C-alpha cells in the first residue's frame, strides 16, 4: 500500500482513489453535500478552502486544500493520463 500526502500531514492510500476533481461545479457540490448527509465526508482541508475533492472506492468523499493537479502529481498521474 502506497500512502500519499494530500496536505497538512494527511495521507491517503493511492490505490483507493478513484477520482480527483475540482469542487467548483454544482454536481460536485451536490456530491459533497450528499456525502456529508450520509456521514461519508472526510474533511482534510483543516479549515482552509477546498481545492480538490477525492472520491474513494469506499464511497467516501475526501476534501483537500491542495489543487487537483498537485494531488494528481503526488498520486503519480501523468499529464497525458489526466487529459483523457
PyMOL Python script that loads the backbone (N, CA, C, O; Angstrom):
from pymol import cmd

cmd.read_pdbstr("""\
ATOM      1  N   UNK A   1       0.848  -1.171   0.000  1.00  0.00           N
ATOM      2  CA  UNK A   1       0.000   0.000   0.000  1.00  0.00           C
ATOM      3  C   UNK A   1       0.896   1.236   0.000  1.00  0.00           C
ATOM      4  O   UNK A   1       1.808   1.367   0.816  1.00  0.00           O
ATOM      5  N   UNK A   2       0.608   2.141  -0.943  1.00  0.00           N
ATOM      6  CA  UNK A   2       1.378   3.379  -1.059  1.00  0.00           C
ATOM      7  C   UNK A   2       0.530   4.523  -0.527  1.00  0.00           C
ATOM      8  O   UNK A   2      -0.561   4.785  -1.034  1.00  0.00           O
ATOM      9  N   UNK A   3       1.036   5.209   0.504  1.00  0.00           N
ATOM     10  CA  UNK A   3       0.345   6.347   1.085  1.00  0.00           C
ATOM     11  C   UNK A   3       0.851   7.636   0.452  1.00  0.00           C
ATOM     12  O   UNK A   3       2.049   7.805   0.225  1.00  0.00           O
ATOM     13  N   UNK A   4      -0.080   8.539   0.172  1.00  0.00           N
ATOM     14  CA  UNK A   4       0.248   9.804  -0.481  1.00  0.00           C
ATOM     15  C   UNK A   4      -0.215  10.955   0.403  1.00  0.00           C
ATOM     16  O   UNK A   4      -1.334  10.943   0.916  1.00  0.00           O
ATOM     17  N   UNK A   5       0.652  11.949   0.577  1.00  0.00           N
ATOM     18  CA  UNK A   5       0.324  13.134   1.367  1.00  0.00           C
ATOM     19  C   UNK A   5      -0.643  14.001   0.567  1.00  0.00           C
ATOM     20  O   UNK A   5      -0.348  14.387  -0.564  1.00  0.00           O
ATOM     21  N   UNK A   6      -1.801  14.305   1.158  1.00  0.00           N
ATOM     22  CA  UNK A   6      -2.789  15.157   0.481  1.00  0.00           C
ATOM     23  C   UNK A   6      -2.878  16.522   1.159  1.00  0.00           C
ATOM     24  O   UNK A   6      -3.839  17.263   0.955  1.00  0.00           O
ATOM     25  N   UNK A   7      -1.890  16.838   1.948  1.00  0.00           N
ATOM     26  CA  UNK A   7      -1.809  18.152   2.580  1.00  0.00           C
ATOM     27  C   UNK A   7      -1.910  18.099   4.083  1.00  0.00           C
ATOM     28  O   UNK A   7      -2.702  17.338   4.640  1.00  0.00           O
ATOM     29  N   UNK A   8      -1.099  18.916   4.740  1.00  0.00           N
ATOM     30  CA  UNK A   8      -1.117  19.099   6.191  1.00  0.00           C
ATOM     31  C   UNK A   8      -0.941  17.796   6.955  1.00  0.00           C
ATOM     32  O   UNK A   8      -1.542  17.602   8.011  1.00  0.00           O
ATOM     33  N   UNK A   9      -0.111  16.900   6.416  1.00  0.00           N
ATOM     34  CA  UNK A   9       0.203  15.651   7.093  1.00  0.00           C
ATOM     35  C   UNK A   9      -0.831  14.557   6.928  1.00  0.00           C
ATOM     36  O   UNK A   9      -0.675  13.479   7.500  1.00  0.00           O
ATOM     37  N   UNK A  10      -1.880  14.802   6.164  1.00  0.00           N
ATOM     38  CA  UNK A  10      -2.904  13.778   5.932  1.00  0.00           C
ATOM     39  C   UNK A  10      -2.457  12.867   4.794  1.00  0.00           C
ATOM     40  O   UNK A  10      -1.906  13.324   3.793  1.00  0.00           O
ATOM     41  N   UNK A  11      -2.702  11.590   4.963  1.00  0.00           N
ATOM     42  CA  UNK A  11      -2.294  10.594   3.973  1.00  0.00           C
ATOM     43  C   UNK A  11      -3.499   9.804   3.499  1.00  0.00           C
ATOM     44  O   UNK A  11      -4.451   9.588   4.248  1.00  0.00           O
ATOM     45  N   UNK A  12      -3.447   9.375   2.240  1.00  0.00           N
ATOM     46  CA  UNK A  12      -4.495   8.529   1.684  1.00  0.00           C
ATOM     47  C   UNK A  12      -3.815   7.404   0.903  1.00  0.00           C
ATOM     48  O   UNK A  12      -2.756   7.605   0.308  1.00  0.00           O
ATOM     49  N   UNK A  13      -4.429   6.223   0.909  1.00  0.00           N
ATOM     50  CA  UNK A  13      -3.897   5.103   0.144  1.00  0.00           C
ATOM     51  C   UNK A  13      -4.150   5.371  -1.338  1.00  0.00           C
ATOM     52  O   UNK A  13      -5.299   5.502  -1.760  1.00  0.00           O
ATOM     53  N   UNK A  14      -3.096   5.452  -2.116  1.00  0.00           N
ATOM     54  CA  UNK A  14      -3.187   5.828  -3.528  1.00  0.00           C
ATOM     55  C   UNK A  14      -4.116   4.906  -4.317  1.00  0.00           C
ATOM     56  O   UNK A  14      -4.836   5.367  -5.202  1.00  0.00           O
ATOM     57  N   UNK A  15      -4.108   3.635  -4.012  1.00  0.00           N
ATOM     58  CA  UNK A  15      -4.926   2.690  -4.784  1.00  0.00           C
ATOM     59  C   UNK A  15      -6.417   2.790  -4.464  1.00  0.00           C
ATOM     60  O   UNK A  15      -7.230   2.184  -5.163  1.00  0.00           O
ATOM     61  N   UNK A  16      -6.788   3.525  -3.445  1.00  0.00           N
ATOM     62  CA  UNK A  16      -8.205   3.707  -3.076  1.00  0.00           C
ATOM     63  C   UNK A  16      -8.850   4.888  -3.782  1.00  0.00           C
ATOM     64  O   UNK A  16     -10.075   5.009  -3.782  1.00  0.00           O
ATOM     65  N   UNK A  17      -8.044   5.769  -4.391  1.00  0.00           N
ATOM     66  CA  UNK A  17      -8.554   6.988  -5.021  1.00  0.00           C
ATOM     67  C   UNK A  17      -9.064   6.673  -6.425  1.00  0.00           C
ATOM     68  O   UNK A  17      -8.323   6.166  -7.267  1.00  0.00           O
ATOM     69  N   UNK A  18     -10.348   6.980  -6.665  1.00  0.00           N
ATOM     70  CA  UNK A  18     -10.954   6.779  -7.976  1.00  0.00           C
ATOM     71  C   UNK A  18     -10.888   8.031  -8.832  1.00  0.00           C
ATOM     72  O   UNK A  18     -10.704   7.946 -10.046  1.00  0.00           O
ATOM     73  N   UNK A  19     -11.040   9.206  -8.202  1.00  0.00           N
ATOM     74  CA  UNK A  19     -11.071  10.462  -8.958  1.00  0.00           C
ATOM     75  C   UNK A  19     -10.588  11.608  -8.089  1.00  0.00           C
ATOM     76  O   UNK A  19     -10.766  11.607  -6.871  1.00  0.00           O
ATOM     77  N   UNK A  20      -9.971  12.592  -8.744  1.00  0.00           N
ATOM     78  CA  UNK A  20      -9.581  13.846  -8.105  1.00  0.00           C
ATOM     79  C   UNK A  20     -10.233  14.948  -8.931  1.00  0.00           C
ATOM     80  O   UNK A  20      -9.942  15.094 -10.118  1.00  0.00           O
ATOM     81  N   UNK A  21     -11.118  15.726  -8.299  1.00  0.00           N
ATOM     82  CA  UNK A  21     -11.977  16.647  -9.022  1.00  0.00           C
ATOM     83  C   UNK A  21     -11.915  18.031  -8.382  1.00  0.00           C
ATOM     84  O   UNK A  21     -11.705  18.159  -7.176  1.00  0.00           O
ATOM     85  N   UNK A  22     -12.097  19.057  -9.198  1.00  0.00           N
ATOM     86  CA  UNK A  22     -12.239  20.415  -8.687  1.00  0.00           C
ATOM     87  C   UNK A  22     -13.636  20.568  -8.096  1.00  0.00           C
ATOM     88  O   UNK A  22     -14.590  20.032  -8.660  1.00  0.00           O
ATOM     89  N   UNK A  23     -13.791  21.276  -6.986  1.00  0.00           N
ATOM     90  CA  UNK A  23     -15.086  21.361  -6.298  1.00  0.00           C
ATOM     91  C   UNK A  23     -16.016  22.457  -6.810  1.00  0.00           C
ATOM     92  O   UNK A  23     -17.019  22.752  -6.160  1.00  0.00           O
ATOM     93  N   UNK A  24     -15.718  23.062  -7.943  1.00  0.00           N
ATOM     94  CA  UNK A  24     -16.437  24.253  -8.394  1.00  0.00           C
ATOM     95  C   UNK A  24     -17.827  23.995  -8.972  1.00  0.00           C
ATOM     96  O   UNK A  24     -18.695  24.858  -8.842  1.00  0.00           O
ATOM     97  N   UNK A  25     -18.074  22.862  -9.597  1.00  0.00           N
ATOM     98  CA  UNK A  25     -19.341  22.655 -10.303  1.00  0.00           C
ATOM     99  C   UNK A  25     -20.465  22.245  -9.347  1.00  0.00           C
ATOM    100  O   UNK A  25     -20.226  21.706  -8.267  1.00  0.00           O
ATOM    101  N   UNK A  26     -21.681  22.516  -9.775  1.00  0.00           N
ATOM    102  CA  UNK A  26     -22.857  22.183  -8.967  1.00  0.00           C
ATOM    103  C   UNK A  26     -22.975  20.681  -8.686  1.00  0.00           C
ATOM    104  O   UNK A  26     -23.305  20.314  -7.558  1.00  0.00           O
ATOM    105  N   UNK A  27     -22.721  19.794  -9.660  1.00  0.00           N
ATOM    106  CA  UNK A  27     -22.814  18.360  -9.349  1.00  0.00           C
ATOM    107  C   UNK A  27     -21.823  17.899  -8.282  1.00  0.00           C
ATOM    108  O   UNK A  27     -22.137  17.016  -7.483  1.00  0.00           O
ATOM    109  N   UNK A  28     -20.637  18.488  -8.266  1.00  0.00           N
ATOM    110  CA  UNK A  28     -19.638  18.115  -7.254  1.00  0.00           C
ATOM    111  C   UNK A  28     -20.049  18.664  -5.899  1.00  0.00           C
ATOM    112  O   UNK A  28     -19.855  18.002  -4.879  1.00  0.00           O
ATOM    113  N   UNK A  29     -20.613  19.860  -5.873  1.00  0.00           N
ATOM    114  CA  UNK A  29     -21.115  20.411  -4.615  1.00  0.00           C
ATOM    115  C   UNK A  29     -22.236  19.535  -4.055  1.00  0.00           C
ATOM    116  O   UNK A  29     -22.329  19.344  -2.843  1.00  0.00           O
ATOM    117  N   UNK A  30     -23.090  19.001  -4.938  1.00  0.00           N
ATOM    118  CA  UNK A  30     -24.141  18.071  -4.504  1.00  0.00           C
ATOM    119  C   UNK A  30     -23.540  16.783  -3.969  1.00  0.00           C
ATOM    120  O   UNK A  30     -24.003  16.246  -2.962  1.00  0.00           O
ATOM    121  N   UNK A  31     -22.499  16.282  -4.649  1.00  0.00           N
ATOM    122  CA  UNK A  31     -21.810  15.072  -4.202  1.00  0.00           C
ATOM    123  C   UNK A  31     -21.259  15.265  -2.789  1.00  0.00           C
ATOM    124  O   UNK A  31     -21.369  14.372  -1.948  1.00  0.00           O
ATOM    125  N   UNK A  32     -20.668  16.430  -2.530  1.00  0.00           N
ATOM    126  CA  UNK A  32     -20.119  16.735  -1.202  1.00  0.00           C
ATOM    127  C   UNK A  32     -21.240  16.777  -0.168  1.00  0.00           C
ATOM    128  O   UNK A  32     -21.112  16.199   0.911  1.00  0.00           O
ATOM    129  N   UNK A  33     -22.332  17.455  -0.490  1.00  0.00           N
ATOM    130  CA  UNK A  33     -23.451  17.576   0.444  1.00  0.00           C
ATOM    131  C   UNK A  33     -24.072  16.215   0.751  1.00  0.00           C
ATOM    132  O   UNK A  33     -24.398  15.925   1.902  1.00  0.00           O
ATOM    133  N   UNK A  34     -24.236  15.382  -0.274  1.00  0.00           N
ATOM    134  CA  UNK A  34     -24.799  14.045  -0.066  1.00  0.00           C
ATOM    135  C   UNK A  34     -23.886  13.192   0.801  1.00  0.00           C
ATOM    136  O   UNK A  34     -24.363  12.446   1.656  1.00  0.00           O
ATOM    137  N   UNK A  35     -22.569  13.295   0.587  1.00  0.00           N
ATOM    138  CA  UNK A  35     -21.614  12.548   1.410  1.00  0.00           C
ATOM    139  C   UNK A  35     -21.670  13.032   2.860  1.00  0.00           C
ATOM    140  O   UNK A  35     -21.577  12.233   3.791  1.00  0.00           O
ATOM    141  N   UNK A  36     -21.821  14.340   3.043  1.00  0.00           N
ATOM    142  CA  UNK A  36     -21.939  14.901   4.396  1.00  0.00           C
ATOM    143  C   UNK A  36     -23.175  14.331   5.092  1.00  0.00           C
ATOM    144  O   UNK A  36     -23.112  13.945   6.259  1.00  0.00           O
ATOM    145  N   UNK A  37     -24.296  14.280   4.376  1.00  0.00           N
ATOM    146  CA  UNK A  37     -25.546  13.764   4.952  1.00  0.00           C
ATOM    147  C   UNK A  37     -25.457  12.278   5.291  1.00  0.00           C
ATOM    148  O   UNK A  37     -26.043  11.831   6.277  1.00  0.00           O
ATOM    149  N   UNK A  38     -24.730  11.515   4.482  1.00  0.00           N
ATOM    150  CA  UNK A  38     -24.549  10.072   4.716  1.00  0.00           C
ATOM    151  C   UNK A  38     -23.507   9.782   5.788  1.00  0.00           C
ATOM    152  O   UNK A  38     -23.433   8.665   6.301  1.00  0.00           O
ATOM    153  N   UNK A  39     -22.706  10.780   6.123  1.00  0.00           N
ATOM    154  CA  UNK A  39     -21.622  10.562   7.075  1.00  0.00           C
ATOM    155  C   UNK A  39     -20.377  10.004   6.424  1.00  0.00           C
ATOM    156  O   UNK A  39     -19.529   9.422   7.101  1.00  0.00           O
ATOM    157  N   UNK A  40     -20.251  10.174   5.104  1.00  0.00           N
ATOM    158  CA  UNK A  40     -19.108   9.651   4.351  1.00  0.00           C
ATOM    159  C   UNK A  40     -18.153  10.743   3.890  1.00  0.00           C
ATOM    160  O   UNK A  40     -17.340  10.516   2.994  1.00  0.00           O
ATOM    161  N   UNK A  41     -18.241  11.926   4.492  1.00  0.00           N
ATOM    162  CA  UNK A  41     -17.372  13.022   4.106  1.00  0.00           C
ATOM    163  C   UNK A  41     -16.191  13.099   5.067  1.00  0.00           C
ATOM    164  O   UNK A  41     -16.363  13.064   6.286  1.00  0.00           O
ATOM    165  N   UNK A  42     -14.987  13.203   4.502  1.00  0.00           N
ATOM    166  CA  UNK A  42     -13.767  13.372   5.285  1.00  0.00           C
ATOM    167  C   UNK A  42     -13.176  14.717   4.888  1.00  0.00           C
ATOM    168  O   UNK A  42     -12.780  14.908   3.739  1.00  0.00           O
ATOM    169  N   UNK A  43     -13.115  15.642   5.826  1.00  0.00           N
ATOM    170  CA  UNK A  43     -12.594  16.979   5.545  1.00  0.00           C
ATOM    171  C   UNK A  43     -11.145  17.058   6.002  1.00  0.00           C
ATOM    172  O   UNK A  43     -10.871  17.224   7.191  1.00  0.00           O
ATOM    173  N   UNK A  44     -10.218  16.940   5.056  1.00  0.00           N
ATOM    174  CA  UNK A  44      -8.788  17.021   5.351  1.00  0.00           C
ATOM    175  C   UNK A  44      -8.230  18.369   4.921  1.00  0.00           C
ATOM    176  O   UNK A  44      -7.024  18.511   4.720  1.00  0.00           O
ATOM    177  N   UNK A  45      -9.112  19.364   4.779  1.00  0.00           N
ATOM    178  CA  UNK A  45      -8.661  20.698   4.369  1.00  0.00           C
ATOM    179  C   UNK A  45      -8.256  21.547   5.571  1.00  0.00           C
ATOM    180  O   UNK A  45      -7.662  22.612   5.403  1.00  0.00           O
ATOM    181  N   UNK A  46      -8.571  21.085   6.783  1.00  0.00           N
ATOM    182  CA  UNK A  46      -8.189  21.758   8.024  1.00  0.00           C
ATOM    183  C   UNK A  46      -8.629  23.218   8.042  1.00  0.00           C
ATOM    184  O   UNK A  46      -7.859  24.101   8.421  1.00  0.00           O
ATOM    185  N   UNK A  47      -9.869  23.465   7.631  1.00  0.00           N
ATOM    186  CA  UNK A  47     -10.444  24.797   7.679  1.00  0.00           C
ATOM    187  C   UNK A  47     -10.062  25.709   6.532  1.00  0.00           C
ATOM    188  O   UNK A  47     -10.545  26.838   6.447  1.00  0.00           O
ATOM    189  N   UNK A  48      -9.215  25.239   5.665  1.00  0.00           N
ATOM    190  CA  UNK A  48      -8.832  26.048   4.509  1.00  0.00           C
ATOM    191  C   UNK A  48      -9.808  25.813   3.367  1.00  0.00           C
ATOM    192  O   UNK A  48     -10.659  24.926   3.442  1.00  0.00           O
ATOM    193  N   UNK A  49      -9.687  26.598   2.321  1.00  0.00           N
ATOM    194  CA  UNK A  49     -10.569  26.467   1.160  1.00  0.00           C
ATOM    195  C   UNK A  49     -10.352  25.103   0.496  1.00  0.00           C
ATOM    196  O   UNK A  49      -9.216  24.684   0.277  1.00  0.00           O
ATOM    197  N   UNK A  50     -11.444  24.425   0.182  1.00  0.00           N
ATOM    198  CA  UNK A  50     -11.362  23.140  -0.511  1.00  0.00           C
ATOM    199  C   UNK A  50     -11.018  23.386  -1.968  1.00  0.00           C
ATOM    200  O   UNK A  50     -11.728  24.106  -2.671  1.00  0.00           O
ATOM    201  N   UNK A  51      -9.929  22.787  -2.417  1.00  0.00           N
ATOM    202  CA  UNK A  51      -9.493  22.955  -3.800  1.00  0.00           C
ATOM    203  C   UNK A  51      -9.556  21.659  -4.590  1.00  0.00           C
ATOM    204  O   UNK A  51      -9.552  21.679  -5.821  1.00  0.00           O
ATOM    205  N   UNK A  52      -9.613  20.523  -3.887  1.00  0.00           N
ATOM    206  CA  UNK A  52      -9.708  19.236  -4.579  1.00  0.00           C
ATOM    207  C   UNK A  52     -10.642  18.320  -3.799  1.00  0.00           C
ATOM    208  O   UNK A  52     -10.667  18.320  -2.569  1.00  0.00           O
ATOM    209  N   UNK A  53     -11.400  17.548  -4.549  1.00  0.00           N
ATOM    210  CA  UNK A  53     -12.308  16.550  -3.979  1.00  0.00           C
ATOM    211  C   UNK A  53     -11.828  15.194  -4.468  1.00  0.00           C
ATOM    212  O   UNK A  53     -11.704  14.977  -5.673  1.00  0.00           O
ATOM    213  N   UNK A  54     -11.558  14.283  -3.547  1.00  0.00           N
ATOM    214  CA  UNK A  54     -11.125  12.941  -3.901  1.00  0.00           C
ATOM    215  C   UNK A  54     -12.274  11.981  -3.630  1.00  0.00           C
ATOM    216  O   UNK A  54     -12.842  11.970  -2.538  1.00  0.00           O
ATOM    217  N   UNK A  55     -12.610  11.179  -4.628  1.00  0.00           N
ATOM    218  CA  UNK A  55     -13.635  10.158  -4.479  1.00  0.00           C
ATOM    219  C   UNK A  55     -12.911   8.836  -4.272  1.00  0.00           C
ATOM    220  O   UNK A  55     -12.061   8.448  -5.074  1.00  0.00           O
ATOM    221  N   UNK A  56     -13.256   8.151  -3.190  1.00  0.00           N
ATOM    222  CA  UNK A  56     -12.584   6.901  -2.838  1.00  0.00           C
ATOM    223  C   UNK A  56     -13.455   5.704  -3.183  1.00  0.00           C
ATOM    224  O   UNK A  56     -14.671   5.833  -3.320  1.00  0.00           O
ATOM    225  N   UNK A  57     -12.836   4.545  -3.322  1.00  0.00           N
ATOM    226  CA  UNK A  57     -13.583   3.337  -3.676  1.00  0.00           C
ATOM    227  C   UNK A  57     -14.475   2.837  -2.542  1.00  0.00           C
ATOM    228  O   UNK A  57     -15.290   1.938  -2.750  1.00  0.00           O
ATOM    229  N   UNK A  58     -14.331   3.402  -1.362  1.00  0.00           N
ATOM    230  CA  UNK A  58     -15.159   3.024  -0.218  1.00  0.00           C
ATOM    231  C   UNK A  58     -16.421   3.879  -0.126  1.00  0.00           C
ATOM    232  O   UNK A  58     -17.135   3.816   0.875  1.00  0.00           O
ATOM    233  N   UNK A  59     -16.705   4.680  -1.162  1.00  0.00           N
ATOM    234  CA  UNK A  59     -17.851   5.586  -1.230  1.00  0.00           C
ATOM    235  C   UNK A  59     -17.663   6.798  -0.326  1.00  0.00           C
ATOM    236  O   UNK A  59     -18.628   7.515  -0.060  1.00  0.00           O
ATOM    237  N   UNK A  60     -16.444   7.045   0.153  1.00  0.00           N
ATOM    238  CA  UNK A  60     -16.144   8.240   0.927  1.00  0.00           C
ATOM    239  C   UNK A  60     -15.717   9.358  -0.028  1.00  0.00           C
ATOM    240  O   UNK A  60     -15.182   9.107  -1.108  1.00  0.00           O
ATOM    241  N   UNK A  61     -15.965  10.574   0.394  1.00  0.00           N
ATOM    242  CA  UNK A  61     -15.541  11.759  -0.336  1.00  0.00           C
ATOM    243  C   UNK A  61     -14.599  12.522   0.579  1.00  0.00           C
ATOM    244  O   UNK A  61     -14.939  12.825   1.723  1.00  0.00           O
ATOM    245  N   UNK A  62     -13.415  12.831   0.068  1.00  0.00           N
ATOM    246  CA  UNK A  62     -12.366  13.452   0.872  1.00  0.00           C
ATOM    247  C   UNK A  62     -12.061  14.835   0.313  1.00  0.00           C
ATOM    248  O   UNK A  62     -11.852  14.984  -0.891  1.00  0.00           O
ATOM    249  N   UNK A  63     -12.033  15.843   1.172  1.00  0.00           N
ATOM    250  CA  UNK A  63     -11.747  17.212   0.771  1.00  0.00           C
ATOM    251  C   UNK A  63     -10.303  17.557   1.094  1.00  0.00           C
ATOM    252  O   UNK A  63      -9.812  17.247   2.180  1.00  0.00           O
ATOM    253  N   UNK A  64      -9.618  18.204   0.141  1.00  0.00           N
ATOM    254  CA  UNK A  64      -8.228  18.596   0.330  1.00  0.00           C
ATOM    255  C   UNK A  64      -8.050  20.059  -0.027  1.00  0.00           C
ATOM    256  O   UNK A  64      -8.763  20.586  -0.881  1.00  0.00           O
ATOM    257  N   UNK A  65      -7.101  20.717   0.623  1.00  0.00           N
ATOM    258  CA  UNK A  65      -6.793  22.115   0.334  1.00  0.00           C
ATOM    259  C   UNK A  65      -5.773  22.253  -0.791  1.00  0.00           C
ATOM    260  O   UNK A  65      -5.448  23.369  -1.196  1.00  0.00           O
ATOM    261  N   UNK A  66      -5.266  21.135  -1.296  1.00  0.00           N
ATOM    262  CA  UNK A  66      -4.324  21.185  -2.414  1.00  0.00           C
ATOM    263  C   UNK A  66      -5.081  21.251  -3.736  1.00  0.00           C
ATOM    264  O   UNK A  66      -6.223  20.800  -3.825  1.00  0.00           O
ATOM    265  N   UNK A  67      -4.447  21.812  -4.760  1.00  0.00           N
ATOM    266  CA  UNK A  67      -5.028  21.847  -6.094  1.00  0.00           C
ATOM    267  C   UNK A  67      -5.104  20.428  -6.659  1.00  0.00           C
ATOM    268  O   UNK A  67      -4.252  19.597  -6.345  1.00  0.00           O
ATOM    269  N   UNK A  68      -6.117  20.137  -7.492  1.00  0.00           N
ATOM    270  CA  UNK A  68      -6.230  18.794  -8.077  1.00  0.00           C
ATOM    271  C   UNK A  68      -4.971  18.368  -8.829  1.00  0.00           C
ATOM    272  O   UNK A  68      -4.589  17.199  -8.781  1.00  0.00           O
ATOM    273  N   UNK A  69      -4.322  19.304  -9.521  1.00  0.00           N
ATOM    274  CA  UNK A  69      -3.097  18.972 -10.258  1.00  0.00           C
ATOM    275  C   UNK A  69      -1.993  18.511  -9.306  1.00  0.00           C
ATOM    276  O   UNK A  69      -1.252  17.577  -9.612  1.00  0.00           O
ATOM    277  N   UNK A  70      -1.888  19.169  -8.155  1.00  0.00           N
ATOM    278  CA  UNK A  70      -0.873  18.800  -7.163  1.00  0.00           C
ATOM    279  C   UNK A  70      -1.157  17.416  -6.589  1.00  0.00           C
ATOM    280  O   UNK A  70      -0.245  16.606  -6.426  1.00  0.00           O
ATOM    281  N   UNK A  71      -2.420  17.150  -6.286  1.00  0.00           N
ATOM    282  CA  UNK A  71      -2.796  15.831  -5.776  1.00  0.00           C
ATOM    283  C   UNK A  71      -2.496  14.773  -6.831  1.00  0.00           C
ATOM    284  O   UNK A  71      -1.979  13.702  -6.510  1.00  0.00           O
ATOM    285  N   UNK A  72      -2.817  15.066  -8.078  1.00  0.00           N
ATOM    286  CA  UNK A  72      -2.534  14.134  -9.169  1.00  0.00           C
ATOM    287  C   UNK A  72      -1.057  13.834  -9.302  1.00  0.00           C
ATOM    288  O   UNK A  72      -0.669  12.683  -9.505  1.00  0.00           O
ATOM    289  N   UNK A  73      -0.230  14.862  -9.188  1.00  0.00           N
ATOM    290  CA  UNK A  73       1.220  14.659  -9.250  1.00  0.00           C
ATOM    291  C   UNK A  73       1.683  13.761  -8.116  1.00  0.00           C
ATOM    292  O   UNK A  73       2.500  12.864  -8.324  1.00  0.00           O
ATOM    293  N   UNK A  74       1.169  13.996  -6.929  1.00  0.00           N
ATOM    294  CA  UNK A  74       1.569  13.188  -5.774  1.00  0.00           C
ATOM    295  C   UNK A  74       1.095  11.749  -5.908  1.00  0.00           C
ATOM    296  O   UNK A  74       1.729  10.825  -5.398  1.00  0.00           O
ATOM    297  N   UNK A  75      -0.042  11.565  -6.608  1.00  0.00           N
ATOM    298  CA  UNK A  75      -0.537  10.209  -6.852  1.00  0.00           C
ATOM    299  C   UNK A  75       0.233   9.527  -7.972  1.00  0.00           C
ATOM    300  O   UNK A  75       0.122   8.316  -8.160  1.00  0.00           O
ATOM    301  N   UNK A  76       1.019  10.310  -8.721  1.00  0.00           N
ATOM    302  CA  UNK A  76       1.815   9.743  -9.803  1.00  0.00           C
ATOM    303  C   UNK A  76       1.088   9.676 -11.121  1.00  0.00           C
ATOM    304  O   UNK A  76       1.432   8.856 -11.973  1.00  0.00           O
ATOM    305  N   UNK A  77       0.075  10.531 -11.313  1.00  0.00           N
ATOM    306  CA  UNK A  77      -0.665  10.566 -12.571  1.00  0.00           C
ATOM    307  C   UNK A  77       0.046  11.520 -13.509  1.00  0.00           C
ATOM    308  O   UNK A  77       0.365  12.646 -13.128  1.00  0.00           O
ATOM    309  N   UNK A  78       0.300  11.074 -14.744  1.00  0.00           N
ATOM    310  CA  UNK A  78       0.963  11.940 -15.710  1.00  0.00           C
ATOM    311  C   UNK A  78      -0.049  12.869 -16.358  1.00  0.00           C
ATOM    312  O   UNK A  78      -1.255  12.637 -16.274  1.00  0.00           O
ATOM    313  N   UNK A  79       0.443  13.928 -17.009  1.00  0.00           N
ATOM    314  CA  UNK A  79      -0.430  14.892 -17.708  1.00  0.00           C
ATOM    315  C   UNK A  79      -1.259  14.194 -18.777  1.00  0.00           C
ATOM    316  O   UNK A  79      -2.440  14.505 -18.934  1.00  0.00           O
ATOM    317  N   UNK A  80      -0.670  13.260 -19.516  1.00  0.00           N
ATOM    318  CA  UNK A  80      -1.378  12.571 -20.597  1.00  0.00           C
ATOM    319  C   UNK A  80      -2.554  11.769 -20.039  1.00  0.00           C
ATOM    320  O   UNK A  80      -3.635  11.756 -20.628  1.00  0.00           O
ATOM    321  N   UNK A  81      -2.343  11.098 -18.900  1.00  0.00           N
ATOM    322  CA  UNK A  81      -3.410  10.309 -18.288  1.00  0.00           C
ATOM    323  C   UNK A  81      -4.538  11.197 -17.793  1.00  0.00           C
ATOM    324  O   UNK A  81      -5.709  10.835 -17.906  1.00  0.00           O
ATOM    325  N   UNK A  82      -4.197  12.358 -17.245  1.00  0.00           N
ATOM    326  CA  UNK A  82      -5.226  13.225 -16.682  1.00  0.00           C
ATOM    327  C   UNK A  82      -6.026  13.951 -17.756  1.00  0.00           C
ATOM    328  O   UNK A  82      -7.140  14.398 -17.485  1.00  0.00           O
ATOM    329  N   UNK A  83      -5.498  14.081 -18.950  1.00  0.00           N
ATOM    330  CA  UNK A  83      -6.188  14.760 -20.038  1.00  0.00           C
ATOM    331  C   UNK A  83      -7.159  13.847 -20.768  1.00  0.00           C
ATOM    332  O   UNK A  83      -7.947  14.313 -21.591  1.00  0.00           O
ATOM    333  N   UNK A  84      -7.111  12.571 -20.482  1.00  0.00           N
ATOM    334  CA  UNK A  84      -8.069  11.665 -21.098  1.00  0.00           C
ATOM    335  C   UNK A  84      -7.393  10.793 -22.060  1.00  0.00           C
ATOM    336  O   UNK A  84      -8.036   9.952 -22.688  1.00  0.00           O
TER     337      UNK A  84
END
""", "prot")
cmd.dss("prot")
cmd.show_as("cartoon", "prot")
cmd.util.cbc("prot")
cmd.orient("prot")
